[in-house]
Amino acid sequence: MSQLALSILSTLAFLGVINKLVQVWRAPEDLPLRALGAFVLCVAIAAVLNIPVLRTAVDEIGVGLAKLAVNLFTVLCAFFLLAFFTYSAYGSAARHRLRVRLGLLGLASAVMVGAWLLAPDAVRAAPADMANGHDPHATVFVLAALGYQGYALVLNLRSSASFSRASARVQLKRGLKVLAVAQASLLAAAISKITVALAQALTSADPGALRPLNTAYLWLVFTGIVTAIVGVGYLAVTDMIAAVPVWRRHRRAYRQLRPLWAALNAAFPDLALNRVPMSRLRDAVGLRPTHRSYYRRVVEIRDGIVQLGPYYDRGTAEAAEAAGREAGRSGAALESEVQAALIADALRRKARDEPAPDPHPIPAHGGHDLESDAEWLSRLSVLMAEPPARRFAAP
């Protein structure tokens, strides 16, 4: 692989690691995300260790140590991708299944390390090189590494196909199909190299006859890695693009909710929800989590509306409804204006500590879920910020 390709791969891997670490930080309880983050991290480390300068520096500690580390991290990549699909399918119940697969990973890794330690320096430096194919240590190393990878790839390939068929999102279907192609290429590469290793170990086959198969292995590995990067990159980019409209909508609603939230917060200072410890560092450096702040504001507003219960006045609601009908309002538009006037009057009564003489039920109209309820509360907040003369003007 050329120096340029390695540099591009390392850069993409580094960006992927940053992206996944941020996501895991935001959702540490998400098991599939944690597995995917570990997978991307292992890919990045393996890519970095393949950079000639770093590979040379690591090999100064021990001959072939960089090659051993790359292969161990490659095996870990296969395991963490397997963990991602297993957690996605079975949730926390996947822990038992993964214990068995983790045991196989430990066994394969121990065999690799043992074969590498017992091998001569020439084999340690390049255990998969055809020139070392007749050495038993090289054969055991290749079979352990590619055997476990092949086992994991078979399971992952099956999961990719199942997930692709079940997915409702077109982008996810496409990304999983690309990943399935990548895994099929890597599986074919593993089979090719295992065939070469067994042929060299068990027969006296001419190396020249096996060289085309070994070349096919190298090209299949290259194709699989590039395709995997395309698949993961496509999924990451499409997810980020799809998240932008949601982020903008939440940010806009967060600002629109401020007048109503500020008024309720001033009336009930204990309204604010406790902050989770994980957000303190983010707040200290000015990184405000938009979605979390948006949801907190919606919940706090609803709590405040309930706490205003004794101050809602039936006469105020009836007067606001009459003014709205006179201005030509009806349906949801009329209801939102009545509720805005009712809450504004209740806040004034709360400030004077004057409960309503003729209590009105707590305003309960809103959406059917959190998003639609936030939209309704945003409308109330905007209406409360307008003067009554403009609010009840004829359309």
Residue, then its C-alpha position, 0 to 999 in steps of 0.5 A: m500500500s502506498q504512503l499516500a494511501l496510508s496517510i489518507l487511511s490514517t487521517l480518516a481513521f483519526l477523524g472517525v475516532i474523534n467522531k465516535l469518542v464524542q458519541v460515546w461520551r454523550a451516550p456511554e450506556d449505548l452498548p452497540l455504540r461503545a463496540l463501534g467506537a472500540f472498532v474504529l479506535c482499533v482500526a485507527i491504531a492499526a493504520v497508524l502502526n503501518i506508517p513506516v516511521l512509527r513502524t520502524a520506531v516500534d520495531e526498534i523495541g523488538v524485531g517485528l513487534a509492529k507487525l504483531a501489534v497490527n495483527l492483534f489490533t486487526v483481530l480486535c477489529a473483527f471482535f468489536l465489529l462482531a460485538f456491535f452486531t451482537y449488541s444491536a440484535y440482542g441488547s444487554a442479553a448479548r453479554h453471554r454470547l460475547r463471553v464465548r467469542l471473547g474466549l475464542l479471541g483470547l485463545a487466538s491472540a495467545v496462539m499468535v503471541g506464542a508463535w511470534l515469540l518462538a519464531p526466529d527474527a526473520v519470521r517475526a519481521a514478516p510472519a505472513d510473507m511467502a518466504n517464511g511460509h515453510d516455517p511452522h511458527a509462521t503457519v500457526f501465526v497466520l492460521a490463528a490470526l486469519g482463522y479468527q478473522g474468518y470466523a468473525l467475518v462469517l457471523n458479521l456478514r450474516s448480520s449485515a445481510s439481516f440488518s440490511r433487509a430489516s432496515a427501513r432507512v435507505q441510507l442504512k441499507r446502502g451502507l450495510k450493503v457496502l459493508a457486506v461487500a467489504q466483509a465478503s472481500l476480507l473473508a475471501a482474502a482470509i480464505s486465500k491466505i489460509t490456503v496458501a499457508l496450508a499449501q506451503a506447510l503441508t505440500s512441496a508446492d512451487p511458490g511461483a504457483l501459489r504467488p497469484l493466490n497470494t497476490a489475490y489475497l493482498w488485493l482482496v485485503f486492499t479492496g476490503i479495507v477501502t470498501a469498509i472505509v467507504g461504507v462506514g464513511y457513508l453511514a457517518v456522513t449521511d447520519m450527520i447530514a440527517a442530524v443537521p435539520v433536527w439540530r437546527r429545529h431544536r436550537r430554534a425551539y430552544r430560543q423560542l421557549r426562552p420567554l415562557w421558560a424564563a417567566l416560569n423559572a423566575a416564579f419557581p426558582d426550584l424549577a431547574l432540573n439537576r444537571v448530570p455530572m457528565s455535562r459540567l466539563r462541557d459547560a466549563v468549556g462552552l460546549r452546550p449540548t443542544h438536544r439535552s438543553y432543549y429537552r430539559r427546557v421542555v420538561e421544566i416548562r411543563d413542570g412550571i405549568v403544573q405548579l401554577g395550578p392554583y392561579y389559573d382563572r376561569g374568567t381570564a380563559e373565557a375573556a381570552e376565548a371571546a377576544g380570540r373568536e372576535a378576532g376570527r380565531s378557531g381550533a388550535a390557534l384559538e386554543s393556543e392564544v387562550q392558554a398563553a393568556l391563561i398562563a400569563d395571567a397566572l404568572r401575574r397572580k403568582a407574583r402577587d400571591e393571589p390564587a384565582p377566585d374561580p379556578h380553571p383546570i391546568p392547561a393540558h393541551g399539547g402534542h402527542d409526543l415530546e417533539s410535538d409538545a415542544e412545538w406547542l409550547s414554543r407557540l405559547s412562548v412566542l404568543m406570550a412575548e407579544p402584546p395582547a393588542r397584536r395577539f388578538a388583532a384580526p388576521 
